[in-house]
Amino acid sequence: MKKNNMLRYRGWVVVLCLFQAWVCSSCGIYSFRGTTLASDIKSVTINNFSMATAGGPANLALQFNEKMKEYYQRNTNLALLPNNGDLQLEGSIVGYEVTPAAPTSNDQAALNRLTISIQVKFTNNKDEEKNFDQSFSFFKDFPQNQTLSQVESRLIPQILDQIVQDIFNKSAGDW
């Protein structure tokens, strides 16, 4: 008797899952790995971000551009176009600063903080209400006994990864 009930239960679970898949597929909204994009959005253009600040490695803008493109390609099915995409991102790196983060009693910082800020203009050519022009920034702390040149190659990718994810969530995740 228990086996029959279990088989009947599994049958209903399968039917409900199929129904849910059918309903979701007919909504006209695609959802890829946490994104919610209208079905008429097929492409993205990521214009090269420029350096608009002093400081930072010479290839910082290139690193950021590549991370943005890779992230959108990896997390959506959108075609990456050189121009005129349904979604467009552009902007510049506007901040690269090292500041003391944890002062001590002898006027030295126990930690220093590397902060990178990026100004992003996002255009959704299918829905103007989703457009934004916003600054995104993130930081990482490092010990006072280490120089920036010692930690830059480790911290910059971590900071850029977080900023890219924040931009993606705002533009494609609809958060």
C-alpha positions in Angstrom: 0.0 0.0 0.0 2.8 2.4 0.9 4.5 1.8 -2.5 1.4 2.7 -4.4 1.0 5.9 -2.5 4.6 6.8 -3.1 4.3 6.1 -6.9 1.1 8.2 -7.0 2.9 11.0 -5.2 5.8 10.9 -7.6 3.4 11.1 -10.5 1.8 14.3 -9.2 5.2 15.8 -8.6 6.2 15.1 -12.2 2.9 16.6 -13.4 3.4 19.7 -11.3 7.0 20.2 -12.5 5.9 19.8 -16.1 3.1 22.3 -15.6 5.5 24.8 -13.9 8.0 24.5 -16.8 5.2 25.1 -19.3 3.9 28.1 -17.5 7.4 29.6 -17.2 8.3 29.0 -20.8 5.1 30.8 -22.0 5.6 33.9 -20.0 7.8 35.7 -22.5 10.6 36.2 -20.0 14.0 34.5 -20.1 15.8 33.7 -16.9 19.4 32.7 -17.0 21.3 32.1 -13.9 19.7 34.8 -11.8 18.9 37.2 -14.6 15.5 38.3 -15.7 15.5 39.7 -19.2 12.5 40.3 -21.5 12.4 37.8 -24.4 13.0 40.5 -27.0 16.4 41.3 -25.6 18.9 39.4 -27.7 22.2 41.4 -27.6 24.5 43.4 -25.4 27.2 46.0 -26.3 29.9 46.7 -23.8 31.8 49.8 -25.0 35.4 50.0 -23.8 35.5 51.7 -20.4 38.2 54.4 -20.1 40.5 55.6 -17.3 39.3 58.9 -15.9 41.5 58.9 -12.8 45.1 59.1 -11.9 46.7 56.0 -10.4 46.2 52.4 -11.0 47.9 50.1 -13.4 48.0 51.1 -17.1 45.9 48.0 -18.1 43.2 48.5 -15.5 40.6 49.6 -18.0 41.4 46.6 -20.3 41.1 44.2 -17.3 37.7 45.6 -16.4 36.5 45.5 -20.1 37.4 41.9 -20.4 35.8 40.9 -17.1 32.6 42.6 -18.1 32.4 40.9 -21.5 33.3 37.5 -20.1 30.7 37.8 -17.3 27.8 38.7 -19.7 28.8 35.9 -22.1 29.1 33.3 -19.3 25.9 34.3 -17.5 23.5 35.1 -20.4 22.7 33.9 -23.9 23.0 37.4 -25.3 25.1 38.1 -28.4 28.0 40.4 -27.7 27.8 43.1 -30.4 30.4 45.8 -31.1 27.6 48.4 -31.3 23.8 48.9 -31.2 23.1 46.1 -28.8 19.7 45.9 -27.1 21.5 46.5 -23.9 24.5 49.0 -23.8 27.1 49.6 -21.2 29.7 52.3 -21.2 31.6 54.4 -18.7 34.9 55.1 -17.1 37.0 54.2 -14.1 36.7 57.3 -12.0 38.5 56.3 -8.7 41.5 54.4 -7.7 42.5 55.3 -4.1 44.5 54.0 -1.2 43.3 55.3 2.2 44.0 54.3 5.8 41.3 52.0 7.1 42.2 51.2 10.7 44.1 53.9 12.5 46.2 53.0 15.5 47.2 55.0 18.5 50.5 56.0 17.0 48.9 57.7 14.0 49.7 54.9 11.6 47.2 52.7 9.8 47.0 49.1 10.7 45.2 48.5 7.5 45.1 50.3 4.2 42.1 50.2 1.8 42.2 50.0 -2.0 39.0 51.4 -3.5 38.1 51.3 -7.2 35.1 53.3 -8.5 33.5 53.0 -11.9 30.8 55.2 -13.4 28.4 53.2 -15.6 25.8 54.4 -18.1 23.4 51.6 -18.9 20.9 51.9 -21.7 18.2 49.4 -22.3 17.0 50.1 -25.9 13.8 48.0 -25.3 12.7 49.6 -22.0 13.9 53.1 -21.1 12.7 52.8 -17.6 15.6 50.4 -16.8 18.3 52.9 -17.9 20.7 54.2 -15.3 23.8 56.3 -14.8 25.4 55.2 -11.6 28.7 54.8 -9.8 29.8 51.4 -8.5 32.7 50.9 -6.1 34.2 48.3 -4.0 37.3 48.0 -1.8 39.7 45.5 -0.2 41.9 46.1 2.8 45.5 45.1 3.1 48.0 45.2 6.0 50.1 48.3 6.6 53.3 46.3 6.4 52.6 45.5 2.7 53.0 48.0 -0.1 50.3 48.5 -2.8 52.6 47.0 -5.4 52.8 43.8 -3.3 49.1 43.4 -3.2 47.7 45.0 -6.3 47.9 41.9 -8.5 45.8 40.0 -6.0 43.3 42.7 -4.9 42.4 44.3 -8.2 40.8 41.1 -9.7 38.8 40.6 -6.5 37.6 44.2 -6.5 36.7 44.2 -10.2 34.9 40.8 -9.9 32.6 42.3 -7.3 32.0 45.5 -9.3 31.2 43.5 -12.4 28.8 41.3 -10.5 27.1 44.4 -9.0 26.7 46.0 -12.4 25.4 42.8 -13.9 22.8 42.4 -11.1 21.6 46.0 -11.6 21.4 45.8 -15.4 20.5 42.1 -16.1 19.3 40.9 -12.8 16.7 43.6 -12.4 17.6 43.9 -8.6 
